[in-house]
Amino acid sequence: MLGKDCQKDWGLSIKDTAKRPTIQITLNPAQYKVFFEKRERYAELVRERFKDRDLLKISCETLASDNSGYLQTVQTNFCIQPQSLPVNDLKKELRELKDIINNYDELYRFFVNTKWSSYFE
């Protein structure tokens, strides 16, 4: 049974994009560079630790572009009989990064000609 707070109508519906919160953020380019570097070190550590195993690499871009097909690939990789799975992308952010990040142009200039520039194109 849901608690009484869970039954409240908060006035937001993820189905109605007009009612979605329009949060904007400001990112510190130098701190974000540190984040990218840490992420790369972690990915390298994972690759090293699992170098003798078969890994299925998942990228958000691939999953978003063909979620049904990719989910079947995941099921096959785990020796699960592939079946069609419903995919609900109602919570997917529809806005462009430049509409979410207040200092997008600053980030773009900071990361231009770096290996991370593709994140801001």
Buried (B, 14 or more C-beta within 10 A) or exposed (E): EEEEEEEEEEEEEEEEEEEBEEEEEEBEBEEBBEEBEEEEEEEEEEEEEEEEEEEEEEEEEEBEEEBEEBBBBBBEEEEEEEEEEEEEEEEEEEEEEEEBBEBBEBBBEBBEEEEBEEEBE
